[in-house]
Amino acid sequence: MSDIGISMDGRAPVTDIPAQAQAAEAGGATTLWIACHLFLRDPITMAALALGATRRIKVALMAMSPYSVHPVFIAMAAATLDEMYPGRVILCLGAGAPADLKASGLEATKPLATIGETIAVCRALLAGEMMSFEGKVFQVAGRRLANGGRSVPIVLAASRAKMLQLAGRETDGVLISAATSPPFVAACIAEASGTRPGFRKAGIVYTKLGATEREGIDPIRRPIGFVLRGAHHAENIRLSGAALDQAALATAYAAEDWPTVDRLVSDDVVRRHAACGTPDQVRAKLEEYRAIGLDEVVIGGMDDAPSIAAALAAVRR
């Protein structure tokens, strides 16, 4: 198995973060990927708690969006965490979930230009450079970070062709979203080819263990529905071969109509977009993702320390 990471999405109480981080480190995880989902818990606070509770595991801010946080502040957060915990911080950038941005009154305009400029600003500030940047979206001039000069890798969360190509040209790695099917992950890796030296490919796979497949499938329906409701996942669903009414799912999720969400995210949808079931079933599915070419398989959907420990034990067995 390639490197194993753990994804935290901000749904669990913040008081649980230290125990989750410790369980991930003890189980041999390489990285904690801490999500920045609007309206959930603050990822910078979560990252600080996770780093403080552990000794070795790396922590990634995932994925900080320039539409909700200015690139200068993003670089400040990453540099400050790295100042306290040097060599253990990764900065993951991304546009953000369209539905969440819309709910906040934000619009992801000019995504390629905006993300490209964010990468440039963050990289220069983290390096400690005096900024003189005049972009189409951002202008930063005559300032440098007080705690710059930091070696913080920059990763891009991407799922569309041009953004994947941008990741390959300008960043240190790519992160492929949760609830993505193996055929879609393969397509994303192909688009991000021709990459920089040392470029790493990571992908989040929602994972749930159970004594039976049913015990693994049922709890993961809503997290999968949360992701797949987004229109930008249409190609992911098409390549998976699953039958899913995205428009109906988005409507049901917005209305918190959980019975309809559970019905729409069928057993077949879950099987094609996650690793769920018995330990043997989970290991086989995660191996399918690894074999595609991921350098790090990131286990998602775990929201308590015992589940994280059990999943890592099952994978490493």
Buried (B, 14 or more C-beta within 10 A) or exposed (E): EBBBBBBBBBEBEEEBBBBBBBBBBBBEBBBBBBBBBBEBBEBBEBBBBBBEBBEEBBBBBBBBBBBBBBBBEBBBBBBBBBBEBEEBBBBBBBBBBBBBBEEEEBEBEEBEEBBBBBBBBBBBBBBBBEBEBEBEBBEBEEEBBEBBEBEBBBBBBBBBBEBBBBBBBBBBBBBBBBBBBBBBBBBBBEBBEEBEEEBBBBBBBBBBBBEEBEBBBBBBBEBBBBBBBBEBBEBBBEBBEBEBEBEBBBBBBEEEBEEBBBEBBBEEBBBBBBBBBBBEBBBEBBBBBBEBBBBBBBBBBBBBBEBBBBBBBBBEE
